[in-house]
Amino acid sequence: MRVQVPVPETSITQGSPAGKQPSPRHSYSKADARRRRSKSARSATASGSELASPIIDPARVPQEPESGACISPDDQCAKGGASPQASPPSFSAEENDQQRQQPSVPFPQAKSSDVPADARASSPAANSAQLLSRPDEVRSRNPEAVISKTTLQVPRKYDVVTIILITVAVGTLFFVTVFLVASKHAARRLRLCHTEDCGSHAALLSRAFDTQLDPCDDFEAFVCSAWHASETRREQAMSVMDDLRFTWYDHFEDTLTRGTKKFQAGRKPLAVYHMCRNNFPTNASQVSLILDFLAHHGLSWPEPPEKPRPPLALLVTLSYKWESPYWITVRLLEPSASGNRRVQVTPGLYLPILRNNYYAITAAYYRYWQMFLELIYPDPDKRPAINTTVVNDIRALEEDVLDSLHTAAESPRKRPATFPFSEIGTHVPNTSAVEWAEAFQAGMSLQPNLTVDDEIVATDVAFLGAVSRLLSKYGPLKLNQHLTWLIMQNCPPATDYAFLLGYYGSEEKAAAHASSHCAHKVETLYKVLLLALGLFTRLTDLDRKVIEAGFNSLISAASGSIRNSRWMDDRSKAHAVRKLDSVRNDMWPPVAILDEGALEKIYAAFPEKEPSFADYWIKTLEVIGGMDRTPEYCKALSLPSNNFPDYAGYDYVTNSVRTAIGAVAAPAYYSNGTKGMLYGGLLFLMATQMVKAIDDEGIRWLPDGTGADATILSGRTLQAFRDRSECPHGGNSRTVFPEVPALEVAHAALTASHHADQTEPLALSNQLPEEKVFFMTLCYMSCSKPARRPGFLADCNKAVRNSDAFSRAFGCRKGSRMNPEKKCSFFA
């Protein structure tokens, strides 16, 4: 990312060596900077009934900002504002584990202009986003009339009056002149970003929002009204994070095409994608392939199987071998220090998708079931009759399962644990260690076989308990029917385009969703390869360095805040800092996997030329189920997927922040944006996960992934921690985590980055200075439809209403909803 910071034009040198940044030479004084940072007067009335400021004219938001305002390492950015795609050099994720020092984020410098006040007044930017501004009140200074006594002559009375009037007039004129000159000088020193990315983000934040909303009353509603007004993918996208996922889909073919030039193995997923997009709609139905596949594995639909498979083993198989994590997601981790194998169990990645799908079709559930019967058995004479009782039973079971697992998965109170299979009964009541070990071995086919001495790594023991209760509640036969029905809803759409037509209801809607459907299916089969292709086609080496440096700046800011805290004793500070300094950024695939030979070997057995999309799908699933998985491949598999909504998370056991590569896109990340955009976007998203290292659960885990006997805090500090983490002023939430400490960390890191680089903040327009951009961006990232908020999204209002920096930036009066009399804080 090329984050824009001001550099005088005289510091730009043509042909400067790549990667070297010209040193900014500031011609303004610190006093000028202090004048620019003077506090805005609060213009809202005491009742709070007035809006924050005049109404914006959205049409005047600059749509095509001036380009050529950034400097890239090779000086190519100035030619068009876009970052060049340099050949990515080798990149090591292991660099994350090196000792972190106060980072100097490698932000390339961008030109900003000194905009004259008269020029800005007539520019489109000057008239945009006026609702965001609270104009400063100018307090006039009346000069004192100084009358000097003279010994030469005593003036007459009218002379004294005249002298006083002249002195007052001259003094007033002098100070007015000084004030106007100073104001004009300060106006000229306003630093603006003129890149295309800055213009796009300014338009995103200030276009089409509801002018009747007051940011000091409900900041989330104010910011998110612009997102709700957008018509982009309103049927598909439940949140801004969904927008990021569909942005990934939009560039999917380009990622495959360009990535194949780097890794030849990319030709295989590219062939599958082309078959899906170009031939799938006209391919003859091949549903029989699915029925044969199910029969081969002892399953059938709609009839119950002759011999039900053990449900837990089937759930493990679906996740580990068939890349269909319905209830649970199962991954093989690196062995423990004692050499025992570790199996990680997390909530199923498909859970939110399955639940959304269920509630989308629940009103027509019977007809939905009938549609599948008609498409799978087109001959009425061979079509099984619909059993209404079975349909109703499966429907009730599906709702109970999905709601129960969803509630457990979305619980804010996680209880992660690592324990051998032999101790599962201690953590999950009414479970058998032998049965669970055998079920996981049957579903994973590991060599040598799993034993009760091998370990389960659970991200939440309570979620395992929910799974166990459902397994006991319904029994093997009902659960086989339920799981087979989930398979039928997922797999047949790969065998017959008519399923998409039936689901979406029209040719037009099916065609609109076809590209994302194909991208999702292909990435399911080729996840690790797509991570490699996406890394080298979507991000430059500079982007990766900026993200790593930005992440390290968050760690430094958090550690610094701990050291400066007054409520922690020295021992607790040392433990907390050590825990934070050990947090890893799990975002990139292992270096060993980013190799042409390694990828070619992994995907050697995957089909390359098949007659239909269905053939590709079924044969690839068979290969995945029997492939030999290297530790590097398993590590890459554990990274967040780009085709599921779960784009960010924190793992208590591995002490790592996990962010999908797909999150490195607008509005979370811009290659040619400002620091306010970066720290309010991607880095705030990371900060909300990083601070979990020291939340109520995080303080129970040591940096090496072992559970602490008590906590990493001393008794006295622990009580102070409880007092600070419990926030009675945080709105609906009763804890400051993660939003309040994350905001404190991100804002401190943003401020520190300017000190480290000796740079001034860049505004997107006169009405969008850096502080406002920072807060509006982090809030925009949290926008979602009501009742559809992903669990990892921040509560925007909770974050900002406890921030003095926010109330200053938006001029919110004391006592307003977003500036309450009492606030919560964590570090201070």
Secondary structure, DSSP 4 states (H G I P E B T S, - for coil): ---B-EE-GGG--TTPPTTPPPPP---S-HHHHHHHTPPPPP-S-TT--S-SSSPP-GGGS-SS-----B--TTS-GGGTSPPP-PPP----GGGGGSPP---------EE-EE--HHHHHHSHHHHS-GGG--PPP----PPP------SS----HHHHHHHHHHHHHHHHHHHHHHHHHHHHHHHHT-EE--SHHHHHHHHHHHSS--TT--TTT-HHHHHHHHHHH--TTTTT-SBHHHHHHHHHHHTHHHHHHHHHTT-GGGHHHHHHHHIIIIIGGGSPP-HHHHHHHHHHTT--SSSPPSSPPPHHHHHHHHHHTTS--SSEEEEEE---TTS--EEEEEE-TTHHHHHHHHHHHGGGHHHHHHHHHHHH--STTTSPPP-HHHHHHHHHHHHHHHHHHHHHHT-S----EEEEGGGHHHHSTT--HHHHHHHHHHHH--SSPP-TTSEEEES-HHHHHHHHHHHHHHHHHHHHHHHHHHHHHHSGGGT-THHHHHHHSSHHHHHHHHHHHHHHHHHHHSHHHHHHHHHHHH--HHHHHHHHHHHHHHHHHHHHHHHH-SSS-HHHHHHHHHHHHT-EEE-S--GGGSSHHHHHHHTTTS----SSHHHHHHHHHHHHHHPPPPHHHHHHHTSPPSSSS--EEEETTTTEEEE-GGGSSTTT--TT-BHHHHHHTHHHHHHHHHGGGGSTTGGGB-TTSPBPSS-SS-HHHHHHHHHHHB-TTSTT-SB-TTHHHHHHHHHHHHHHHHHHHT----BSBTTB-HHHHHHHHHHHTT-B-TT---TTS--HHHHHTT-HHHHHHHTPPTTBTTB-SS---S--
